[in-house]
Amino acid sequence: MSKKRKTSAERIPTPTVGQILKDEFLEPLGITPYRLAKELHVATSSILDLVHDRRRLSVDMALKLSRFFGTSERFWLNLQNEIDVRNRKDELEDALQNIHPVAHPA
């Protein structure tokens, strides 16, 4: 029995790194983007661009966020990669359906 994939419109939208940073870290801890920028020694615009989805997470920023919040840098990098894969998979869905896996000899 084939399982029908939900269309992009039917799926819950994938959150961005900026949304997760804001909703799961900044707001619960009462930290403003300005304060985070000062603590990380980066421009306030860097944090605001990340929070407002105008910038992707860089390795440098992942290292700084992990140090500040006590997480691993892999947490932030894997989060960005997972979001990127989900979004591209949706965009390439039709093209991917036309690719058939190679048959491996038994």
N, C-alpha and C positions, 0 to 999 in steps of 0.2 A: 504494500500500500504506500503510495507516494504522499509525502507530506507537503502541503502547499505552503510556500513561503509567504509571509506577510509582505505587502507592498510597503514602500517607504512611508506612505501616508498613514498606514495602519500601525506602524511601529512607534514606540515612545522615542522621541528625539534623543540622540546621544548627547549627554552634557559635554561641555568643553572643559579644558583644564582650568580656564578662568572662572567658570561657574563653580567648579568643585573647590577651587582655592577660596573663592568668596563665601560660598554657602557652608562649606565643611570646616574651614579653618579661620578665616578672618572674622566673619560675623559671630560665630560661637565664642571666640576668644576676645572679642571686642577690640580687634586690631584694625586700624585703618590702613588703606593702601599707602598713605604717606608714612605712617610709622614703619610699616614693613619695608618700604624703600630705604628708610634711614637705617634700620637694623641690618639690612643686607648690603648697605653701601652701594646702592644703585640709584639711578634717576627715578623719580616718582613716575615719570611717563612710562618707564619700563613695566612697572607693576600695573599701572592703569591700562596700558595696552594689553597686557596679559589678561587682566580681569574683564576687559571689554572685548576680548577675542580679536584684537587687532594684531596680535603677535603670538607666534608659536613658542612653546617652551624650549629653551635652549639647554644644552648640557650644563653650562655655567649656572643658569638659573635653577636647574634641578639640584645641583650641588648646594647652592645657597639655601634653597627652601628646605632641603633635607636637614641641613645643619640647624637651621632656625627652629623648625617644627619637630625635630627629633625623629624623623622618618628616614628611610633609606633613599638614596638617589634613584634607585631602581623603581621605587614606588612612583615617583614623578615621571620618569622616562617611560616606564611601562604604561602608565596612564595615557601619556601623549601618543605612544605607539598604538595602543588599543583603539583610541579615538580615531586616529588616522586610518587604521585598517578598516574599522566599521564604516567610516564615511566613504572611503574609496571602494569598498566592496559593494555598497549600495550603488555608487556611480557606475561601476563596471559589471553590474549584475547580468545584463543581457550578454555582454561579451564573454563573461565567464561561463555562462550556460552553453556557449558554442564550443568550448574547449573540452575535449574528452580525454580522461586519464589514459595513460599508456597501459597496455595489458602486460603484466609481468609473467614470464614463463614460470610454470610450476616446478 
